[in-house]
Amino acid sequence: MTKKHRLRRRRWRHPRSAIHTTHTDFLYLCTRILSNMTITEIADIIQPIHQCIRDDKAVVSRLCYDSRKVNKPEESLFFAFKTAQNDGHRFIPELLLKGVRNFIVT
């Protein structure tokens, strides 16, 4: 195995720290940054192409991309990603029934 192949199989590591990044770590970090922000403040940061905000004062304290792990749906922001394996758009109706009202759809 060449050096190039060995490097490709390692998890990414920030050069100045020993913190490994994963999707979960990234969402945890984002949750810490965005905690207790309103959906309007988040929209100002993201600058979406299209937005439909019905409750300007909705506070977001949780970010999620897995519909099975949603807790506190009234405070959740769900990312509906479309990947090669799955399509997060399929879960939006189910999440609406659970009470999630904030979505980012790609």
Steps between C-alpha positions, in 0.01 A plus 500: 500500500637838403521801727226671297258213571581496872427870530167463329379244755572714808241722660561868450681667786550870558875568495497695827281274709421139567131544425364262238207632304190305409153612397389464860790713628424763239133516593588513870732794434234674290243439771728664756547801270136529391340413832211722592509693173175575324429353159520852354853547637605165355347592162702824505819296550419234239351741245274248325387534140138466613352518847158468651498606864167483680618558856775763525557425866543121473807410704730220379699301754548172311636419154426160351530307177369163622121493537519212750703707747280808524424610854344832594345537153375853565863612548657290221638603163502205260743484206338309212807380310480304177784247479583198288362267770199694625275798442419710806206659317303177551493553876359853505130393521583262788690775682215746453273251679758477781491878539816617322436836335849611390670348197796565274437326170781449250 
